[in-house]
Amino acid sequence: MNTWFIIAQVLGVITIGFEFASYQIKDKTRYFLVTGIGSFFWALMFVAIGLATGMSTQLSLIVAATYSTIRNLVFFGIFKKNTPQSKEIGLNFLLFMILVALVAGTITVLNAPAEVRWLHALGMVTALAFVIGQYLPGVHYVRITVVFYAVVVLLTQTPINILYGDFRWNIMGIAIESAKIISVAVFYARYANQPKQAQLVFAKP
């Protein structure tokens, strides 16, 4: 078995822990810290799977995960400060991140193999929606958008996107995206009888 593929699975296990925990957190500052750390291991996982099965189909995912790491950790610092100045910086940073995502996403989509270009384009759209959903107040936007984004990324871990190499499925990649979806479902189950309590804490600065 390819060593890089095994390493990818180990990194995936670590990522699952952080990703699942992040969507159980009501405080937005802590959410950004935990999901930022998770995104770091997520990026490393895509690098490893790319080395195992072909880097060309994983490039846009590596870019997206690296982008996610930087964005989340910067937002952690902004939300932790929570001043009028930090609010303005946060909004400007969000707009900058959207612009970066559009440029980087377009480039990676165009460089993706023609057979899977549609999938990476869909990923870019859902990723942009998720970025905006993260910043918006309340619990619902980030959780609804992450479910759609997770479904698309999940598909990239299947033979639809993994075109080359000895392995046709990245089971750990599928597990990570499934963990996000399950975590959202668990969150809503936990607060089904207390929706106002969950909504109250998870607000933008």
Long-range contacts (C-beta under 8 A, 24 or more apart in sequence): 2-52, 2-165, 2-166, 2-167, 4-48, 4-49, 4-51, 4-52, 5-48, 5-49, 5-52, 5-53, 5-166, 5-167, 7-48, 8-45, 8-46, 8-48, 8-49, 8-52, 8-170, 8-172, 8-173, 9-171, 9-172, 11-41, 11-42, 11-44, 11-45, 11-48, 11-172, 12-45, 12-172, 12-173, 12-175, 12-176, 13-172, 14-41, 15-41, 15-42, 15-45, 15-176, 16-172, 16-175, 16-176, 16-179, 19-176, 19-179, 19-180, 19-183, 20-179, 20-180, 20-182, 20-183, 21-183, 22-183, 23-143, 23-146, 23-180, 23-183, 23-184, 23-186, 23-187, 24-183, 24-186, 24-187, 24-190, 26-139, 26-198, 26-201, 26-202, 27-201, 27-202, 28-79, 28-201, 28-202, 28-203, 28-204, 28-205, 29-76, 29-79, 29-80, 29-82, 31-202, 32-72, 32-73, 32-75, 32-76, 32-79, 32-134, 33-72, 33-73, 33-76, 35-68, 35-72, 36-68, 36-69, 36-71, 36-72, 36-73, 36-75, 36-76, 39-65, 39-68, 39-69, 39-72, 40-69, 42-68, 42-69, 42-176, 43-68, 43-69, 45-172, 45-173, 45-176, 46-173, 49-157, 49-162, 49-170, 49-173, 52-165, 52-166, 52-167, 53-162, 53-164, 53-165, 53-166, 53-167, 53-170, 54-162, 54-163, 54-164, 54-165, 56-111, 56-112, 56-113, 56-164, 57-112, 57-113, 57-116, 57-156, 57-161, 57-162, 57-163, 57-164, 59-108, 59-111, 59-112, 60-105, 60-108, 60-109, 60-111, 60-112, 60-120, 60-123, 60-124, 61-123, 61-153, 61-156, 63-104, 63-105, 63-108, 64-105, 64-123, 64-127, 64-153, 67-97, 67-100, 67-101, 67-104, 71-97, 71-131, 71-134, 72-134, 75-134, 75-135, 78-205, 79-204, 79-205, 82-205, 83-205, 86-205, 87-204, 87-205, 90-135, 90-204, 90-205, 91-135, 94-131, 94-132, 94-135, 97-131, 98-128, 98-131, 98-132, 101-127, 101-128, 101-131, 102-128, 113-163, 115-163, 116-156, 116-160, 116-161, 116-163, 119-152, 119-155, 119-156, 119-160, 119-161, 120-156, 122-152, 123-149, 123-152, 123-153, 123-156, 126-151, 126-152, 135-204, 136-204, 137-202, 137-203, 137-204, 138-199, 138-202, 138-203, 139-187, 139-198, 139-199, 139-202, 140-199, 142-202, 143-184, 143-187, 143-188, 146-180, 146-184, 147-180, 147-181, 147-184, 150-177, 150-178, 150-180, 150-181, 151-177, 151-181, 153-177, 154-178
